[in-house]
């Protein structure tokens, strides 16, 4: 059996099958093969991660050309406070991630030259008295996985277990959390007390996403207001926007994020500025809308993005939203400003093939909108 064949088999098969069957069978062929198998055993996980990363959707919309304001750009990580790993993939453990996030500061990874996936055994939780700047930067090579069992990252300024730092936890300027150059995959927040936010849940402070990817994340499958299979956000300082820059949610038919509402993003009363990003193949699978129709659990709106509340703005620029679906309203976007003060702005973007099985706003395919006047659409395609 050639080593090329071994690697191809191990990419296709679960690692445990490779470790217990493929490699021993190859090693039994000869003493030389046995020595090579020992060497390969140490390096193969990183090789497999690199092979599996190849072909995954990249971060961001390649057609996006919108300018990025200074505060929305990636943070400087040239002098990190913490480095996870010592250059070996095996040193980048779940516990190392959890401990680093708890300590705060600027965090980078040193897991070797190849892409690596870290399966978290517990949710990484921000403590509000650290930072005040907290940056998690994967260098474009790190995937954090929830293993289909848990949320990946949690920040909540109003959770006493994470330390109260002000008497106004719903409007404080810290922590300032940035995730950049990372992939978040296979997270699941179903049943969490703070619901929604399959991969990331944020309440309070400031939050920013840059050059990151979200694949196959889930949250509760039903409920009128629960959502954000990838990300859910509440209570940003002085109602400043969450920036989502050059990032991908889904990106392919096998990688979409799925939840009751808002497959990609969900919020109540929070503004988003989404720049040069891609949302595709995300799903809102609840049934009964919001408020829930009698006899239904509710939900099913905002295949890609779900916004609810009073005064807030959703701005899209250089962004593609395609092939998302909603069982109820807004295959692409569900936007409801209860007091009609919220605004939807779409610039230099494409929204295409986002079916709403229940309802949408006439003239705006894939969008259900209740806000201040009509959506403001410039140099964009909505079809």
C-alpha positions, 0 to 999 in steps of 0.5 A: 500500500503506497503512502499516497493511498494511505493518506487518501484513505485516511482523508476519506475515513474517520481518523480512528479507522485510519489509526486502528486499521489502515496504518497497522496494515501498512506497517505490517508490510515491512520493517521499513514501512513500520518505521515510516508508519510511526513517523506518519502517525505523528504528522498525519493529523495535520496533513489530514486537516490540510487535505480536508481544508482544501476545497472548503469555501473561502472567507468572504465574497470574492466580488465584494469591493466595499471599503472597510472603515478603520474600526472594522478592520482586523486587529493587530496581533503582532504582540499577542498576550497569549499563544495557544500551542508550541508548534505541534498540533497536539499542543493546541487542545480544547483546554488551552483554548478555554483557558486562554479565552478565560484569561483574555487579551490578544490570543493567537495560535501556534499549532504548526504549519498545517491547518488544524481543527480543535474539538472543544470539550467545553464552551470557551467563555469570556470573563468580563473583567479581562481585556478590555480588548479580547482578540481571538486570531486563528491565522487562517489555519485554525478551526474551532469545532463544537463537535455537534455537542456544544456552543464554541464561544460565549460572552455575556456582560449580564451573566453574573457567573462571568463577573459583573463589571458595571451597574449597566451591563446592557450598555457597557463598552467592554469587553471588546471581542474580535474573532478573526481568521478563524473557522467555527464549525459543528457547534450546537447550542440547542437547549442552552439557557441563553438560547440561540448563538450556535457557534457564538453568543454575545451580549454587551460590550462590542463584537466584531467578526473579520475574515472568518467562516461558519460551517454546519452550526445549529441552534434550537430548531423551533421557537418564535424568537430564538435564532442565530445558528452561527451567531446571536448578539444583544446589547451593543455599547451605545447601539454601535454596530456589529461589524461582519467583514469578509466572512462566510456563513455556509458557502456551499450546499453541505456547509449551511447553518440551521436554526429556528430563525436566522441561520447566519445572524440573529439579534434583537435591537442590534445593528449590523454592518456586513461588508464583503461577506457571503451567506448561502445555504443557511436555513430557518427551519422553525414553523409558525413565525413570530408571534407563533400561530396557534398550535405551532412552536413558532419560528422559521424566519430569516434564512440568512439574517434575522433582525428584530427590535425597535431602532437598529440598522442592517447595512449590507455592502459588497455582500452576496446572499444566495440559496438561503431558505425560510419556512416562514418569512424572509428567505434572505432577511427578516427585518422587523422594527416594531416601532418602525424606526429601523432601517435596511440599507443594501449597497453593491450587493446581490440577493438571489434565490432565497425562497420564503415559504410563507411570506415576504415583502412585495417587490423585494424577493427573499426579504420580509421588511417592516421599518422606516420607509422602504429598504434603501437599495443602491447598485444591487440585485434582488431577485 
